Amino acid sequence: MSRFNDRVAGIPCQVEVVYYEPYDPGVTSGPPEHCYPPEGGDFEVELYDRKGYRARWLEAKLTADELDRLREAFEARLEDERAEAQIAAYEARQDPGAW
């Protein structure tokens, strides 16, 4: 899905996101037909050393707080990619002769 460089337990590594489902807080107020429970929020990673070899020993050191931090870093990267795509689409519309 996506791989980026980061640190786990202070050790430099590559983080590969193997599954991501954004959290949806749901709606619990209002008419019953418009309400639904919270769902999602799943995030799974595999860790690799700097040479690209799987580092299961480092995955064992991964704490819940670090996993949350990695999820936040991944979500920030997604936002950056979306913003860049929107800018590129806007620029393409401004210069119709570019295609």
NORNOR-V851355 format. One record per backbone hydrogen bond with DSSP energy under -0.5 kcal/mol. CO is the residue of the C=O (numbers start at 1). NH is the residue of the N-H. E is the energy in kcal/mol with one decimal. If there is no record, write none. Layout:
BEGIN
{{CO & NH & E} {CO & NH & E}}
END
This chain:
BEGIN
{{2 & 17 & -3.1} {4 & 15 & -3.6} {6 & 13 & -2.8} {8 & 11 & -2.1} {11 & 8 & -2.2} {13 & 6 & -2.6} {14 & 16 & -0.6} {14 & 48 & -2.5} {15 & 4 & -2.2} {15 & 17 & -0.6} {16 & 18 & -0.7} {16 & 46 & -2.3} {17 & 2 & -1.0} {19 & 44 & -2.7} {21 & 41 & -1.3} {21 & 42 & -0.5} {23 & 25 & -0.5} {24 & 39 & -2.3} {27 & 36 & -2.0} {31 & 34 & -2.2} {32 & 35 & -1.2} {36 & 27 & -2.1} {39 & 24 & -3.0} {42 & 21 & -2.9} {44 & 18 & -2.1} {44 & 19 & -1.6} {46 & 16 & -3.0} {47 & 55 & -3.0} {48 & 14 & -3.0} {49 & 52 & -1.8} {53 & 49 & -3.0} {55 & 58 & -0.7} {55 & 59 & -1.6} {56 & 60 & -1.6} {58 & 61 & -0.9} {59 & 62 & -1.1} {63 & 67 & -2.3} {64 & 68 & -2.2} {65 & 69 & -2.2} {66 & 70 & -2.6} {67 & 71 & -2.3} {68 & 72 & -2.4} {69 & 73 & -2.3} {70 & 74 & -2.5} {71 & 75 & -2.7} {72 & 76 & -2.1} {73 & 77 & -1.9} {74 & 78 & -2.3} {75 & 79 & -2.2} {76 & 80 & -2.2} {77 & 81 & -2.5} {78 & 82 & -2.5} {79 & 83 & -2.5} {80 & 84 & -2.5} {81 & 85 & -2.3} {82 & 86 & -2.4} {83 & 87 & -2.3} {84 & 88 & -2.5} {85 & 89 & -2.4} {86 & 90 & -2.3} {87 & 91 & -2.8} {88 & 92 & -2.2} {89 & 93 & -1.7} {90 & 94 & -1.6} {91 & 95 & -1.3} {95 & 98 & -2.0} {96 & 99 & -0.8}}
END
